[in-house]
Amino acid sequence: MFALARGKAHTGAALDNPVLTTEGRVTLIDGLLAAAVLLGLLLNSLAGRRHASLPVVLFSG
């Protein structure tokens, strides 16, 4: 997903297309959110708990 985001941003910049450039940023954010969910699932499975609050603590400020 991160390669797709980079490709969209690069193509948008090359074509001077602000919509495609912004879509690249949105795809990057989607990838980061997906990685956070996967990290939470991994922590849940390793800890054997119903929920892992580490991502919540990290992103709550």
C-alpha positions as MATLAB code, in Angstrom:
seq = 'MFALARGKAHTGAALDNPVLTTEGRVTLIDGLLAAAVLLGLLLNSLAGRRHASLPVVLFSG';
ca = [
       0.000    0.000    0.000;
       2.914    2.323    0.712;
       4.334    1.743   -2.769;
       0.930    2.594   -4.240;
       0.808    5.817   -2.210;
       4.278    6.790   -3.402;
       3.357    5.982   -7.005;
       0.186    8.069   -6.842;
       2.000   11.022   -5.307;
       4.843   10.778   -7.834;
       2.475   10.486  -10.801;
       0.337   13.342   -9.502;
       3.395   15.559   -9.176;
       4.641   14.599  -12.647;
       1.245   15.362  -14.209;
       0.760   18.457  -12.030;
      -2.506   16.910  -10.834;
      -3.376   18.042   -7.283;
      -6.173   15.497   -6.936;
      -3.869   12.553   -7.622;
      -1.197   14.012   -5.347;
      -3.728   14.311   -2.521;
      -4.961   10.792   -3.230;
      -1.396    9.617   -2.682;
      -1.405   11.232    0.765;
      -4.755    9.679    1.610;
      -3.496    6.262    0.552;
      -0.450    6.742    2.796;
      -2.715    7.524    5.756;
      -4.822    4.456    4.940;
      -1.677    2.343    4.993;
      -0.638    3.747    8.363;
      -4.081    3.049    9.817;
      -4.005   -0.500    8.467;
      -0.566   -1.028    9.986;
      -1.837    0.223   13.358;
      -4.751   -2.221   13.230;
      -2.429   -5.090   12.341;
      -0.117   -4.122   15.186;
      -3.054   -4.166   17.598;
      -4.151   -7.582   16.361;
      -0.627   -8.906   16.714;
      -0.369   -7.571   20.264;
      -3.736   -9.130   21.086;
      -2.643  -12.526   19.829;
       0.730  -12.389   21.582;
      -0.659  -11.209   24.910;
      -3.708  -13.467   24.798;
      -5.899  -10.572   25.812;
      -9.128   -9.284   24.394;
      -7.670   -5.903   23.626;
      -4.321   -4.186   23.595;
      -4.489   -0.531   24.477;
      -0.983    0.404   23.292;
      -2.147    1.936   19.960;
      -4.775    3.940   21.834;
      -2.185    5.230   24.279;
       0.259    6.104   21.506;
      -2.250    7.992   19.377;
      -4.302    9.699   22.091;
      -1.576   12.234   22.806;
];
